[in-house]
Amino acid sequence: MLPIWIFMAALAMAPHGAHHHRKHHAVKHSHKPEPPTAQPPLEAPPTAPEPAPAVPPVASATGDPFQFELLRQPGPLAAPALTASQDEKLTRKVQSRRRILQAHQALGFVTLVGLAATLVIGQLNYQDKYGSNGGDTRRFYNAHLGLAASTTALFATTGILALAAPNPYRKPVRFDAALVHKLSMALATAGMVAEGVLGPITASREGKLDQRAFALAHLVTGYATFGFMAIGVMAFVF
Amino acid sequence: MRLRMIALALLAAGTAHAQSPDGEWKVDGKASTITYHLVHKLHHVSGISHQVEGTARLFANDKTQVAMRAAVASFDSGNVNRDAHMKEAVEAARFPNVELKALADGVAIPKMFPATVNKTFKAQLLFHGIQKVMDIAVTLVFESATRARATSNFAVSLDEFKVERPSLMFVKVADALGIDADLIFVRQP
C-alpha cells in the first residue's frame, strides 16, 4: 500500500483542468476542434532530495545477505588478471625465492659463526706470535687458515644465493632494515676480499720487520668485517 | 484549491518524516587507515594502508550496509623485504584486494553530536580468495551529521584463510593476524 504522502504528492501535482482560471484567458467555446498549438517546453520540476531507500534491496534468490555491491569500480591498484602462464611463472618464482632465501638464511648464520671462530683463532694466533706471553708456536696457524678458507667459501655462497634469488614483486629502494642489511653485507664483502689479500701477504712477510704491521692490519680488518656482517644479520633479525 | 493546499501541506510533513538524513556515506581515504599486526618470537610487525575505499548505506529502517576494500600492495610495514614477503604469502598478484562487507541493524544518525554508538556488525571478509563470516564490534563516533569515525579491532586466523605463514630464522609468525580499522565516513550530498 502506498504511503499516504505519495498519494498526496500525486494529488498535489495533478493537472488542474477543472480549476483552470479563465478570467485571464479570452477563450471562445467552439464546436470546431481547435488546431493544436505549440506548447512551451515544460521546465523540469525542482528535484527534491532523494529519500533514503525504504528497505535494503533484496539480496538474491539464495537469501545471501551479503549479495550487494556498494563499490562499483575496481580498486585503485587493480591490475589486469594474470594469464595462466603468468600465474604459473609467478608461482615458480615465489617458490624458488623462498627456497633460495631459506638456504641463504641458514648459510648466513653458519657463516657468521664461522667468521667469529676465525676471528677468535686469528686473535690467538696474533697473540701467539706477537704477544708478550706468546711463544710463536704456530699452534693456531693451521686452524686459522682452515677456518678462514671455509668461511670465505661460505660467505661467497651465501652472497651468491642472495643475488640469484628471483624478485617476483617489485621492491622500491628506501632506507629500511633491508637496505641496512645490504649495505652492511656489501662492506663485509669488501672486508672479506681485503682479508683474502692481507692474509697471504702477511704470511709471505715471515721474518721481515713489517710483518707485524701487516698482521695488525689483517686482524683489524677481520674485526671490522665481522662487525659489518653482525650488523647486517641483526638488521634483519631485529 | 483548498484540497491542493492541504495535499501540499501533508506532503511536506510526510516527506520530512520519511526522508531519512542517513543516505550514503563514503570513506575518506586520506584520513582512514587499516593496520595489520603480526607477532613473531623476535618482533612485532605492523603494516598500514592509507588507501582504503569504502561506502556505507544507511536505510530508513535503520539497516546498514557497508562495503570496504584495500589493496594488499598498499600495506606498508616499513621494510620493503617484509612487504614483498607478505605479498608472496598472500599471493597479491592473484588476490590483489582485501574486501569486507558488513551488515547491522539499529544504526541511525543521532540527534546530538558528538555521539558514540557501539554496534556489532555481521561481516564477510574476503582475503586470499577465502570468504569468512564473522561478528565485528565497531565503535561509531558521530562527530557531526555528516562525519563519523568508525574504529574496530579484530583478529583472523592466517591458517583459516590458507595463508602460508611467513617465517624468520625458521620460526613462523603466530597464526593470529590482528586488524585495526580507523575509518572516517563522510556523508554524501
Interface residues (C-beta under 8 A of the other chain):
Chain A: P3 I4 W5 M8 A9 L11 A12 H16 H19 A48 P49 E50 P51 A52 P53 A54 V55 P56 P65 F66 F68 E69 L70 L71 G75 P76 L77 A78 A79 L82 D87 L90 V94 R97 R98 Q102 Q105 A106 F109 N167 P168 Y169 K171 P172 V173 R174 D176 A177 A178 L179 H181 F236 V237 F238
Chain B: M1 L3 R4 A7 L8 L10 L11 A13 G14 T15 H17 A18 Q19 S20 D22 G23 L42 H43 Q51 E53 G54 T55 A56 R57 L58 F59 A60 N61 K63 Q65 V66 A67 M68 R69 A70 A71 A73 S74 G78 N79 V80 N81 R82 D83 A84 K87 E88 E91 A92 A93 R94 P96 N97 E99 K101 L103 K122 Q124 V133 L168 M169 F170
